Amino acid sequence: MINKILASAQEALSDVHDGATILIGGFGSAGLPTQLTDALIAKGARELTVVNNNAGNGEKGLAALMKAGCVRKLICSFPRQVDSWVFDDLWRAGKIELELVPQGNLAERIRAAGAGIGAFYTATGFGTDLAKGKETRQIKGRDYVLEYPIHADFALVAAETGDRWGNLTYRKTARNFGPIMCMAAKTAIAQVHRIVDLGAIDPEHVITPGIFVKRIVQVERLSYDPTPAKRGEQNR
Amino acid sequence: MKRYSRDQMAQHVARDIPEGAYVNLGIGMPTLVANHIPQDREIVLQSENGLLGMGPAPEPGAEDYDLINAGKQPVTLMPGASFFHHADSFAMMRGGHLDLCVLGAFQVAVNGDLANWHTGQSEAIPAVGGAMDLASGAKQVFVMMELLTKNGESKLVERCTYPLTGLRCVSRVYTDLATIYISPDGLMVADLIEGLSLEDLIGLSGVPMQALDPRRNAH
């Protein structure tokens, strides 16, 4: 019997190794895999390459992971936020590497990894600093930049509902990077708010088919505080 | 001489968005455009984080932090709205499905080059988000910006000195002093604030322009 449901986030992350590449879902307040990220911090693996749209907020989640010194490199599109001082300090001190990627290139590079694409040409970024040193090619009169996929060892994703086969649904804009990150990682781990019996999710409504998901953990729904954290405040 | 307010600039953009258009409004000033879309016009707003059919901000107390826009603020849904993942969202831009995006800018060059993501200063944290995807992918790129910086330098320039976001992508610039179209024949001034002549505008910006309709701008 296939059963991808595990008892805890800790158990789901037990084999994360030093030097792993980890995709972490979420955009703003939506779709942050908070409990999985906390378990990753507790796991203590180091020298990680982390892929996320942003660079963490306040001193929790991804920011806490970076503050703990676990992250060697961040691949992201928009690190600068009002409350991203953990990343800002590390970057200015030269203690973390940043690969800045246009957001759509980030998404497509992740998707390409999951879809088995070797590389792809995109017009996005052509002629800009973010395409410096990259191969370019003119196709039918338009200039393109060659971009490579982002493969990962693990994906940490927040979904809404899951079943023991790993089928997932999402909630509103919390979907964001979830489906493509599940595809791109060797081991995709989803935290969900509800686990239901097989067949309870209408097959027409499955967003991520279970083949892309290795592990599922049920977590509580946390309330979200929209006020940006301020430096020096704890537990935000 | 009274400059256009931000709301007036947003009105000017909204006036020029055709019925049925799929539109992405950038973070900051461009979000004001949503407040000025005429009631009788059906326009579908796209949010890069995975939403088509975005509605206005919710009533206080009705915020849902799983339902946010690209600026990470809570929004609502219009009837007919849909959700999708990030790769689909940016395929809408890259694939040429999005009719228009409205962006802010540090600089726009006379050839339509856009600089809006980085000042290039070494201590500044670089952040790009979806700006380059929108600039190169949307069928049309409108820019909303004040024409002059706080120091009085023109943001409409011969060549951008800030790092580029996209090449030859901007078609219209809505400013607090004038609305300017970028055409193969150069910059065309579509409207000007009262009390400012075309010569004054050219003097302030330092780039050549001509009147789109010479009669209309004859004051």
Chai-1 contact restraints between the chains, C-beta under 6 A:
chainA,res_idxA,chainB,res_idxB,connection_type,confidence,min_distance_angstrom,max_distance_angstrom,comment,restraint_id
A,F27,B,N49,contact,1.0,0.0,6.0,A-B,restraint_1
A,G28,B,I68,contact,1.0,0.0,6.0,A-B,restraint_2
A,G28,B,K72,contact,1.0,0.0,6.0,A-B,restraint_3
A,S29,B,Y65,contact,1.0,0.0,6.0,A-B,restraint_4
A,A30,B,D66,contact,1.0,0.0,6.0,A-B,restraint_5
A,A30,B,I68,contact,1.0,0.0,6.0,A-B,restraint_6
A,S77,B,V128,contact,1.0,0.0,6.0,A-B,restraint_7
A,S77,B,G129,contact,1.0,0.0,6.0,A-B,restraint_8
A,F78,B,A127,contact,1.0,0.0,6.0,A-B,restraint_9
A,F78,B,G129,contact,1.0,0.0,6.0,A-B,restraint_10
A,P79,B,I125,contact,1.0,0.0,6.0,A-B,restraint_11
A,P79,B,A127,contact,1.0,0.0,6.0,A-B,restraint_12
A,R80,B,I125,contact,1.0,0.0,6.0,A-B,restraint_13
A,R80,B,A127,contact,1.0,0.0,6.0,A-B,restraint_14
A,D88,B,I125,contact,1.0,0.0,6.0,A-B,restraint_15
A,L100,B,P126,contact,1.0,0.0,6.0,A-B,restraint_16
A,P102,B,V128,contact,1.0,0.0,6.0,A-B,restraint_17
A,P102,B,M132,contact,1.0,0.0,6.0,A-B,restraint_18
A,P102,B,D133,contact,1.0,0.0,6.0,A-B,restraint_19
A,Q103,B,G129,contact,1.0,0.0,6.0,A-B,restraint_20
A,Q103,B,G130,contact,1.0,0.0,6.0,A-B,restraint_21
A,Q103,B,D133,contact,1.0,0.0,6.0,A-B,restraint_22
A,G104,B,F90,contact,1.0,0.0,6.0,A-B,restraint_23
A,G104,B,R94,contact,1.0,0.0,6.0,A-B,restraint_24
A,G104,B,D133,contact,1.0,0.0,6.0,A-B,restraint_25
A,A107,B,H86,contact,1.0,0.0,6.0,A-B,restraint_26
A,A107,B,A87,contact,1.0,0.0,6.0,A-B,restraint_27
A,A107,B,F90,contact,1.0,0.0,6.0,A-B,restraint_28
A,E108,B,A87,contact,1.0,0.0,6.0,A-B,restraint_29
A,R111,B,A87,contact,1.0,0.0,6.0,A-B,restraint_30
A,A123,B,S136,contact,1.0,0.0,6.0,A-B,restraint_31
A,T124,B,M132,contact,1.0,0.0,6.0,A-B,restraint_32
A,T124,B,D133,contact,1.0,0.0,6.0,A-B,restraint_33
A,T124,B,S136,contact,1.0,0.0,6.0,A-B,restraint_34
A,G125,B,M132,contact,1.0,0.0,6.0,A-B,restraint_35
A,G127,B,L167,contact,1.0,0.0,6.0,A-B,restraint_36
A,T128,B,L164,contact,1.0,0.0,6.0,A-B,restraint_37
A,D129,B,P163,contact,1.0,0.0,6.0,A-B,restraint_38
A,R171,B,D66,contact,1.0,0.0,6.0,A-B,restraint_39
A,K172,B,D66,contact,1.0,0.0,6.0,A-B,restraint_40
A,K172,B,L67,contact,1.0,0.0,6.0,A-B,restraint_41
A,T173,B,N49,contact,1.0,0.0,6.0,A-B,restraint_42
A,T173,B,G50,contact,1.0,0.0,6.0,A-B,restraint_43
A,T173,B,L51,contact,1.0,0.0,6.0,A-B,restraint_44
A,T173,B,L67,contact,1.0,0.0,6.0,A-B,restraint_45
A,T173,B,I68,contact,1.0,0.0,6.0,A-B,restraint_46
A,A174,B,D66,contact,1.0,0.0,6.0,A-B,restraint_47
A,R175,B,G50,contact,1.0,0.0,6.0,A-B,restraint_48
A,R175,B,F83,contact,1.0,0.0,6.0,A-B,restraint_49
A,R175,B,H85,contact,1.0,0.0,6.0,A-B,restraint_50
A,N176,B,N49,contact,1.0,0.0,6.0,A-B,restraint_51
A,N176,B,G50,contact,1.0,0.0,6.0,A-B,restraint_52
A,N176,B,H86,contact,1.0,0.0,6.0,A-B,restraint_53
A,F177,B,H86,contact,1.0,0.0,6.0,A-B,restraint_54
A,P179,B,H85,contact,1.0,0.0,6.0,A-B,restraint_55
A,I180,B,H85,contact,1.0,0.0,6.0,A-B,restraint_56
A,I180,B,A87,contact,1.0,0.0,6.0,A-B,restraint_57
A,Y224,B,Y65,contact,1.0,0.0,6.0,A-B,restraint_58
